[in-house]
Amino acid sequence: MTRHHGVAGRRRQGWIISLLVAAGLVLAVGGALTAALAGLGHRWGWWHFTTGFAGLRWGVYASAAGLVASAAALVGAMVSKRPRPALASLPGIALAAVVIALPLVQWQRAMGVPPIHDISTDLEDPPAFIAVAPQREAAPNAVDHPGEATARLQREAYPDVVPMRLAAGREAVFAAAEQLARDLGWQVVEADPAEGRIEAVDRTFWFGFRDDVVIRISEAEDGRTRIDLRSASRVGQSDIGVNARRIRHFLTALDDRI
């Protein structure tokens, strides 16, 4: 009788562990799909970004539940010396951990940068948005540069974001800058060689947020060509450092091309 109960107990234990493995994997996969679709749905125009953020939150919740279930399955399988269920629980743990880590990484980045969304290499006379201005009219963030408060925070956080000067002529630099913008996948809205102004729109990968960029190419006092960039997000108080990284990357890539 005791042996029979022991066998039944092990079977029940195995059934519970298998159920936890399956539940953990289903929750992890569901959470990952929900989180991915939350951003892509906004990018594709299916819903507002606030809906996307809500979907992301629920995706993280589902992944956290999947992580708990998969971890419980792993512990139970190890204690009962069941190697197969233990291995089967690992994909749920790994997938859930990735989904949970993504917003945590973004949060950590946000904590390390100032809450600003408009970055310019020239803070005394920021390049102006002209061609993209109509597209920004309905956006929460204004077309004009926010002013000295933002400039002060930028100087403290990004002291390396400054104008670049090149020995190449203005026309050559303009052509290289326009081609680089296109090669980076930016949507070039206007390129005016006479004014030395290029305006473009870049989109973030996941949610597809639109950030506007204006490039100003002029002749410097020393005879070299000066390149200024301004990159500004249409929505959000903080850009999590995206605009500064975009400017740095563009200037480095342009320098390599000239």
C-alpha positions in Angstrom: 0.0 0.0 0.0 2.8 2.3 0.9 4.6 1.5 -2.3 1.4 2.2 -4.3 1.0 5.6 -2.6 4.7 6.3 -3.3 4.3 5.6 -7.0 1.1 7.6 -7.2 2.8 10.5 -5.4 5.7 10.5 -7.9 3.3 10.4 -10.8 1.4 13.3 -9.4 4.6 15.2 -8.8 5.7 14.5 -12.3 2.4 15.7 -13.7 2.7 19.0 -11.7 6.2 19.6 -12.9 5.2 18.9 -16.5 2.2 21.3 -16.1 4.6 24.0 -14.7 7.0 23.5 -17.6 4.2 23.9 -20.2 2.6 26.8 -18.4 5.9 28.6 -18.0 6.7 28.2 -21.7 3.3 29.3 -22.8 3.4 32.4 -20.6 6.9 33.2 -21.7 6.1 32.9 -25.4 2.9 34.8 -25.0 4.6 37.5 -23.1 7.3 37.8 -25.7 4.8 38.0 -28.6 2.7 40.6 -26.7 5.8 42.7 -26.0 7.0 42.5 -29.6 3.6 43.3 -31.0 3.1 46.2 -28.6 5.9 48.1 -30.3 5.5 46.9 -33.8 1.7 47.6 -33.7 2.5 51.3 -33.1 5.2 51.2 -35.8 2.6 49.8 -38.2 0.0 52.4 -37.2 -2.4 49.9 -35.5 -2.6 51.8 -32.2 -1.3 54.8 -30.2 2.0 54.4 -28.4 0.2 54.5 -25.0 -1.6 51.4 -26.0 1.7 49.9 -27.0 3.2 50.7 -23.6 0.3 49.1 -22.0 0.8 46.0 -24.1 4.5 46.0 -23.2 3.6 46.1 -19.5 1.2 43.1 -19.8 3.9 41.3 -21.8 6.3 41.8 -19.0 3.7 40.6 -16.5 3.1 37.4 -18.5 6.8 36.8 -18.8 7.3 37.3 -15.1 4.6 34.7 -14.4 6.3 32.4 -16.9 9.6 32.9 -15.2 8.1 31.9 -11.9 6.4 28.8 -13.3 9.5 27.7 -15.2 11.8 28.3 -12.2 9.4 26.3 -10.0 9.5 23.5 -12.5 13.3 23.5 -12.6 13.6 23.3 -8.9 11.0 20.6 -8.6 12.7 18.6 -11.4 16.1 18.9 -9.8 14.9 17.9 -6.4 13.1 14.9 -7.8 16.0 14.1 -10.1 14.1 14.4 -13.4 16.6 15.7 -16.0 14.2 16.0 -18.9 11.7 18.3 -17.3 14.6 20.3 -15.9 16.0 20.8 -19.4 12.5 21.5 -20.7 12.1 24.4 -18.2 15.2 26.3 -19.4 13.7 27.8 -22.6 10.9 29.4 -20.7 13.3 30.8 -18.1 15.6 32.2 -20.8 12.8 33.7 -23.0 11.1 35.3 -20.0 14.3 36.7 -18.7 15.0 38.4 -22.0 11.6 40.0 -22.1 11.9 41.3 -18.6 15.4 42.6 -19.1 14.5 44.8 -22.1 12.4 47.4 -20.2 14.9 47.2 -17.3 17.8 48.1 -19.7 15.7 51.0 -21.1 15.0 52.2 -17.6 18.7 52.0 -16.7 19.5 54.1 -19.7 16.9 56.6 -18.9 18.3 57.0 -15.4 21.8 57.7 -16.8 20.8 60.6 -19.1 19.0 63.9 -18.6 15.2 64.1 -19.4 15.7 66.0 -22.7 14.7 65.1 -26.3 16.3 67.8 -28.5 20.0 67.7 -29.1 22.1 70.1 -31.2 25.8 70.5 -31.9 25.2 74.3 -32.0 23.4 75.4 -28.8 23.8 79.1 -29.5 22.1 78.9 -32.9 20.5 75.5 -33.3 19.7 74.5 -36.9 16.0 75.2 -37.6 13.4 72.7 -38.8 11.7 74.0 -41.9 10.7 71.2 -44.3 9.6 68.9 -41.4 7.9 71.6 -39.4 4.4 70.8 -40.8 4.9 67.1 -39.8 5.7 68.2 -36.2 2.6 70.5 -35.8 0.5 67.7 -34.2 3.4 66.3 -32.2 3.6 67.0 -28.5 7.2 68.3 -28.7 7.6 71.8 -30.2 9.4 72.6 -33.4 11.6 75.2 -31.8 14.5 74.3 -29.6 13.5 74.1 -25.9 16.1 76.7 -24.9 18.7 77.3 -22.3 17.5 74.8 -19.7 17.8 72.0 -22.2 21.1 73.4 -23.5 22.6 73.4 -20.0 21.6 69.8 -19.4 23.0 68.8 -22.8 26.4 70.4 -22.1 26.7 68.5 -18.8 25.6 65.1 -20.2 27.0 65.3 -23.8 30.1 67.6 -23.8 31.4 65.8 -26.9 28.4 66.7 -29.1 29.9 69.7 -30.9 30.2 70.9 -34.5 32.6 69.0 -36.8 35.0 70.8 -39.2 36.4 69.1 -42.3 39.0 70.3 -44.8 36.8 69.1 -47.8 34.8 71.6 -49.7 31.2 72.5 -48.9 29.7 70.9 -51.9 31.6 67.6 -51.4 30.6 67.5 -47.8 27.0 68.2 -48.6 26.8 65.4 -51.2 28.5 63.0 -48.8 26.1 64.0 -45.9 23.0 63.5 -48.1 24.1 60.1 -49.3 25.0 59.0 -45.8 21.6 60.0 -44.5 20.0 57.9 -47.2 22.3 55.0 -46.6 21.4 55.1 -42.9 17.8 54.6 -43.9 16.6 58.1 -43.0 13.8 59.6 -45.0 15.3 62.7 -46.6 12.5 65.3 -46.7 14.5 68.1 -48.3 18.1 68.6 -49.4 18.9 72.2 -50.3 22.5 72.6 -51.5 22.2 76.4 -51.8 21.3 76.7 -48.1 23.5 73.8 -47.1 20.5 72.2 -45.3 19.3 68.6 -45.2 16.2 67.6 -43.3 15.3 64.0 -42.7 13.2 61.7 -40.5 14.6 58.6 -38.7 12.6 56.0 -36.9 13.4 53.9 -33.9 13.5 50.2 -34.5 10.9 48.8 -32.2 8.1 51.3 -31.7 9.0 53.3 -34.8 9.0 56.7 -33.1 9.8 59.4 -35.6 12.8 61.6 -34.8 13.6 64.6 -37.0 17.1 65.5 -38.0 18.4 68.7 -39.7 22.0 69.0 -41.0 23.5 72.4 -41.6 26.6 72.6 -43.7 28.4 76.0 -43.8 31.8 77.5 -44.2 33.8 78.0 -41.0 35.9 81.0 -40.1 39.1 79.1 -40.8 38.0 78.2 -44.3 37.1 74.6 -43.5 33.6 73.2 -43.8 31.5 73.1 -40.6 28.8 70.5 -40.0 26.0 71.0 -37.5 23.3 68.5 -36.6 20.2 68.8 -34.6 18.2 65.7 -33.7 14.8 65.9 -31.9 12.1 63.5 -30.9 8.5 64.3 -31.7 7.2 62.6 -28.5 8.5 61.9 -25.0 10.3 64.1 -22.5 13.4 61.9 -22.5 14.9 60.3 -25.6 17.0 57.9 -23.5 20.1 59.2 -25.2 19.0 58.2 -28.7 19.5 61.6 -30.4 23.0 62.2 -29.0 24.0 58.7 -30.2 22.5 59.4 -33.6 24.5 62.6 -34.0 27.7 60.9 -32.8 27.3 58.1 -35.2 26.5 60.3 -38.2 29.5 62.6 -37.6 31.9 59.7 -37.2 30.5 58.0 -40.3 30.7 61.2 -42.3 34.3 61.8 -41.2 35.2 58.3 -42.4 33.7 59.0 -45.8 35.5 62.3 -46.6 
